[in-house]
């Protein structure tokens, strides 16, 4: 195959070229002198030619290689391979150009086609994709990755994920170390700060090792999935499943679960759990005389008042109808439990505007307390019994289970 020697300046302008150019490309040397060589490169090969040129001219004394298509004098394209070396002074590039055989071109075209197909396929994926070497330098990323992380391409995976939450840094480090030790890494949850939302995006990271011909780990490929919306939807569904829609209190199942947790927790310096059972007085006449819409507004107002009266660690639930249950962990003794019940009672006195009418609000309250690991249903039954004892007496009373008379009037 014919070889051609030429020299170019650092701007790529052809300074000299051998007569053998005629045999390779059909051009006379004088036709190319003073021209920029890239104007003869096929449009599809321009990017790789420029990249090879920049890499070569920024490292004088090194040799660079490039393969692509050059335009022939007859308008057709000839595959060539060039070897380029910048002289130590950085003024002249010495180039040797040879033609490429049909077999070599076929292999080159097949590799280029496959590379293009994989690149386009990766950009179509709904997940972020990246490849790193063993030094954690990035070798490839797809467009989706940058959409997820909200950052432009970076040199290393650490820089690419620089907006990672501080508390997830150790998780990422452990995952990268594991995959580069040839271990599988699946669905590691990490959070990336999202400036547009002033919050975090929740992502799942999976990694697989890449190996060379000898089976040694040469890098890794990673998949990053944005599951923020999925996690948010799951949380919303969990909230809906545990919250009473009318009052925004916990529903019956959820408050019973919180009670079970409070009774079994052993990590507090204050041992003791109280339950406060609340039943509104004269609620049925409100529904009968003013209407169910007014009754609903009354229940919502009661829930708001209970939240104002509760301690930060208390849990408020609606048992159904006009009955509420408050689970109070970390209550030192029965006397303290009664004080908590009295606070709720005081907040449930007065009038409430339920639309065109005002109604008088009051409640009968029963309190039960234990420092032992007892069944939650038993504690609720005790508070319920105390509440009925209170209701049999005067209105707006708090009764502690096990006492004959209401605790306060």
C-alpha positions in Angstrom: 0.0 0.0 0.0 1.3 3.5 -1.0 2.6 5.7 1.8 2.7 9.4 1.8 4.8 11.7 4.0 3.7 15.3 4.7 4.4 18.1 7.2 1.8 20.4 8.7 2.1 23.3 11.1 0.4 23.4 14.5 -2.8 24.7 12.9 -3.0 21.7 10.6 -2.0 23.7 7.4 -0.1 21.4 4.9 3.5 22.7 4.5 4.9 19.9 2.3 3.7 16.6 0.9 5.4 13.9 -1.1 4.7 13.1 -4.8 3.3 9.7 -3.8 0.1 11.6 -2.8 -1.0 11.3 -6.4 -1.0 7.5 -6.2 -2.8 7.4 -2.9 -5.5 10.2 -3.3 -5.1 11.5 -6.9 -4.2 14.9 -5.8 -1.0 16.8 -7.0 1.0 18.0 -4.1 0.6 21.7 -5.1 -3.2 21.3 -4.9 -3.0 20.7 -1.1 -0.2 23.0 -0.1 -1.4 25.8 2.1 -4.7 24.0 2.8 -6.0 22.9 6.2 -5.9 19.1 6.2 -9.2 18.7 8.1 -11.1 20.1 5.1 -10.4 16.8 3.3 -11.7 14.7 6.1 -15.1 13.0 5.8 -17.8 14.9 7.9 -18.5 11.8 10.0 -14.8 11.5 10.9 -14.2 15.2 11.7 -14.8 14.8 15.4 -12.3 11.9 15.8 -9.7 13.7 13.6 -9.9 16.8 15.7 -9.7 14.9 19.0 -6.6 13.0 17.8 -5.0 16.2 16.6 -5.6 18.1 19.9 -4.3 15.2 21.9 -1.2 15.0 19.8 -0.3 18.8 19.7 -0.7 19.1 23.4 2.0 16.5 24.1 5.0 17.4 21.9 7.4 14.5 21.1 4.7 11.8 21.4 3.2 9.9 18.5 -0.5 9.9 17.7 -2.6 7.7 15.4 -5.8 8.3 13.5 -7.9 6.3 11.1 -10.6 7.8 8.9 -11.7 8.8 5.4 -9.9 11.4 3.2 -11.4 12.9 0.0 -9.8 11.8 -3.2 -9.4 14.1 -6.2 -12.2 12.2 -8.0 -14.7 13.0 -5.2 -14.7 9.5 -3.6 -13.4 8.7 -0.1 -10.3 6.7 0.7 -9.8 5.1 4.1 -6.3 6.0 5.5 -4.3 5.6 8.6 -2.0 8.4 9.8 0.8 8.5 12.2 1.5 12.0 13.6 4.4 13.3 15.7 4.8 16.9 16.8 8.4 18.0 16.9 9.8 19.0 20.3 9.6 22.7 19.4 5.9 22.4 18.7 6.1 24.0 15.3 5.9 21.1 12.8 3.8 17.9 12.7 5.4 15.1 10.8 2.7 12.8 9.2 2.9 9.5 7.5 -0.3 8.4 5.7 -1.1 5.0 4.3 -4.2 3.5 2.7 -6.3 1.0 4.6 -7.3 -2.3 3.0 -10.9 -3.3 2.4 -10.7 -5.9 5.1 -9.5 -3.4 7.6 -12.1 -0.9 6.5 -14.9 -3.5 7.0 -13.7 -4.2 10.5 -13.4 -0.4 11.2 -16.9 0.2 9.9 -18.4 -2.7 11.8 -16.8 -1.4 15.1 -17.9 2.1 14.3 -21.5 1.0 13.6 -21.6 -1.1 16.7 -20.2 1.7 18.8 -22.7 4.1 17.4 -25.5 1.7 18.0 -24.5 1.1 21.6 -24.1 4.8 22.2 -27.6 5.6 20.9 -29.1 2.6 22.7 -27.5 3.8 26.0 -29.0 7.3 25.5 -32.4 5.8 25.0 -32.3 3.9 28.3 -34.4 5.3 31.1 -31.4 5.0 33.5 -28.1 6.7 33.8 -25.2 4.6 32.5 -21.5 5.1 33.1 -18.2 3.2 32.8 -15.1 3.7 34.9 -11.6 2.2 35.0 -9.9 0.9 38.1 -8.7 4.5 39.0 -12.4 5.5 39.0 -11.9 7.7 35.9 -15.0 8.0 33.8 -14.6 6.4 30.3 -18.3 6.8 29.2 -21.6 8.3 30.3 -25.0 8.5 28.6 -27.2 11.6 28.4 -29.6 10.3 31.0 -26.9 10.2 33.7 -26.4 13.9 33.4 -30.1 14.6 33.5 -30.4 12.6 36.7 -27.3 14.1 38.5 -27.9 17.6 37.1 -24.1 18.0 36.3 -22.1 18.2 33.1 -19.5 15.4 32.3 -16.7 15.1 34.8 -13.4 13.2 34.8 -14.0 10.9 37.7 -17.1 9.3 39.3 -16.5 11.2 42.5 -16.6 14.5 40.6 -19.6 13.4 38.6 -21.5 12.7 41.9 -20.1 15.7 43.8 -23.7 16.6 44.8 -24.1 13.3 46.7 -25.5 13.7 50.2 -22.7 13.7 52.8 -24.2 10.8 54.8 -24.2 8.7 51.6 -20.5 9.2 50.8 -19.5 6.1 52.7 -22.1 4.0 50.9 -20.8 5.1 47.5 -17.2 4.4 48.6 -18.1 0.9 49.8 -20.0 0.1 46.6 -17.1 1.2 44.3 -14.6 -0.7 46.4 -16.8 -3.8 46.2 -17.3 -3.8 42.5 -13.7 -3.2 41.8 -13.0 -6.2 43.9 -15.3 -8.1 41.5 -18.4 -8.2 43.8 -21.9 -7.6 42.6 -23.5 -4.4 43.8 -27.3 -4.0 43.6 -29.7 -1.2 44.4 -27.6 0.9 46.8 -29.8 3.9 47.7 -28.1 7.2 47.5 -29.4 10.8 47.5 -28.3 13.6 45.2 -28.9 17.2 46.0 -31.3 18.8 43.5 -30.9 22.5 43.4 -34.0 23.0 41.3 -36.1 21.4 44.0 -34.0 22.4 47.1 -34.3 18.8 48.1 -32.7 15.4 47.3 -33.3 13.1 44.4 -33.4 9.5 45.6 -31.5 7.1 43.3 -30.6 3.4 43.2 -27.1 2.4 42.1 -26.1 -0.9 40.7 -22.6 -1.9 39.6 -20.9 -4.7 37.7 -17.2 -5.3 37.2 -15.6 -5.4 33.8 -12.6 -7.7 33.2 -9.8 -7.9 30.6 -8.7 -11.0 28.6 -6.9 -12.4 31.6 -10.0 -12.1 33.8 -8.6 -9.3 35.9 -10.9 -6.4 36.8 -10.4 -3.5 34.4 -13.2 -1.3 35.6 -16.9 -1.3 36.1 -20.2 -0.3 34.6 -22.8 1.4 36.6 -26.6 2.0 36.4 -28.2 4.9 38.2 -32.0 4.9 38.5 -34.0 7.9 39.7 -36.7 6.6 42.0 -37.7 9.9 43.6 -41.2 9.9 42.3 -41.7 6.2 43.1 -40.5 6.6 46.7 -42.7 9.7 47.1 -45.7 7.9 45.8 -45.0 4.9 48.1 -44.8 7.3 51.1 -48.0 9.0 50.1 -49.8 5.7 49.8 -48.4 4.6 53.2 -49.6 7.9 54.7 -53.1 7.4 53.2 -53.2 3.9 54.5 -52.4 5.0 58.1 -54.2 8.4 58.3 -57.9 9.1 58.9 -58.8 11.3 55.9 -61.4 13.5 57.8 -59.2 14.4 60.8 -55.7 13.7 59.6 -55.1 11.7 62.8 -53.8 8.2 62.7 -56.5 5.6 61.8 -57.5 2.8 64.1 -55.0 0.3 62.7 -52.1 2.8 62.8 -52.7 4.0 66.4 -52.9 0.4 67.6 -49.5 -0.2 65.9 -48.0 2.8 67.6 -49.3 1.6 71.0 -47.7 -1.8 70.4 -44.4 -0.1 69.6 -44.6 2.2 72.7 -45.2 -0.8 75.0 -42.2 -2.8 73.6 -39.6 0.0 73.3 -36.9 -0.2 76.0 -34.6 2.6 75.0 -36.1 5.4 77.1 -34.9 6.5 80.6 -38.6 7.0 81.5 -40.5 3.7 81.6 -44.3 3.9 81.4 -47.0 4.3 78.8 -50.4 6.0 79.1 -53.4 5.8 76.9 -56.0 8.5 76.9 -59.5 7.5 75.6 -61.6 10.4 74.5 -65.3 10.4 73.7 -67.1 13.6 72.7 -70.2 14.6 74.8 -73.5 15.2 72.9 -72.0 14.5 69.5 -75.1 12.7 68.2 -77.4 15.7 68.5 -75.0 17.8 66.4 -75.3 15.3 63.6 -79.1 15.0 64.0 -79.9 18.7 64.4 -77.2 20.5 62.5 -76.2 17.9 59.9 -73.4 15.5 59.2 -71.3 18.2 57.5 -71.3 20.2 60.7 -70.4 17.0 62.6 -67.4 16.5 60.3 -66.3 20.0 60.9 -66.6 19.4 64.6 -64.4 16.3 64.5 -61.8 18.1 62.4 -61.7 20.9 65.0 -61.4 18.4 67.8 -58.4 16.8 66.1 -56.7 20.3 65.7 -57.2 20.9 69.5 -55.8 17.5 70.4 -52.7 18.2 68.3 -52.2 21.5 70.2 -52.6 19.8 73.6 -50.3 16.8 72.7 -46.6 16.5 73.6 -44.2 16.1 70.7 -43.9 12.4 71.3 -47.6 11.6 71.7 -49.6 9.8 68.9 -53.2 10.8 68.2 -55.6 8.4 66.5 -59.3 8.3 65.7 -60.9 5.0 66.8 -64.1 5.7 64.9 -67.1 7.9 65.2 -66.5 10.5 67.9 -63.9 8.5 69.8 -60.2 9.3 69.8 -57.2 7.5 71.4 -53.9 9.2 72.4 -50.9 7.0 73.0 -48.4 8.7 75.4 -45.0 7.1 75.7 -42.4 8.0 78.4 -45.0 8.8 81.2 -43.4 8.4 84.6 -46.4 7.4 86.7 -50.2 7.3 86.8 -50.4 10.8 88.3 -48.5 12.2 85.3 -50.9 10.3 83.0 -53.8 12.0 84.7 -52.2 15.4 84.2 -51.8 14.7 80.5 -55.5 13.7 80.4 -56.5 16.9 82.1 -54.6 18.9 79.5 -56.6 17.3 76.7 -59.8 17.9 78.6 -59.0 21.6 79.0 -58.4 22.0 75.3 -61.7 20.2 74.5 -63.9 22.8 76.3 -65.6 25.8 74.8 -67.6 26.5 71.7 -66.8 25.5 68.1 -68.0 27.2 65.0 -69.3 24.5 62.6 -70.7 26.7 59.9 -74.0 28.5 60.5 -74.0 27.3 64.1 -71.8 27.1 67.2 -71.8 24.1 69.4 -70.6 23.6 72.9 -67.7 21.2 73.1 -66.8 18.8 75.9 -65.5 15.3 76.3 -65.4 12.3 78.7 -61.9 11.0 79.1 -60.5 7.8 80.5 -56.8 7.2 81.3 -54.9 4.0 81.8 -51.2 3.7 82.6 -48.7 0.9 82.9 -45.0 0.5 83.3 -45.2 -3.2 82.5 -45.2 -5.0 79.2 -48.9 -5.6 78.8 -51.2 -6.3 75.9 -52.2 -3.2 74.1 -55.8 -4.3 73.9 -55.9 -4.6 77.6 -54.6 -1.1 78.2 -57.2 0.3 75.7 -60.0 -1.7 77.4 -59.0 -0.2 80.8 -59.0 3.4 79.4 -62.3 2.7 77.7 -63.8 1.5 80.9 -62.5 4.6 82.7 -64.0 6.8 80.0 -67.4 5.2 80.5 -67.1 5.7 84.3 -66.3 9.3 83.6 -69.3 9.6 81.2 -71.7 8.2 83.9 -70.7 11.1 86.1 -70.7 14.8 85.3 -69.7 16.0 81.9 -66.0 16.9 81.1 -64.3 14.6 83.6 -61.0 12.7 83.5 -61.0 9.3 85.2 -58.0 7.1 85.8 -58.6 3.4 85.5 -58.9 1.7 88.9 -60.3 4.7 90.7 -63.9 5.0 91.9 -64.4 8.7 91.1 -63.3 10.9 88.3 -59.9 12.4 88.7 -61.1 16.0 88.3 -64.2 18.0 87.9 
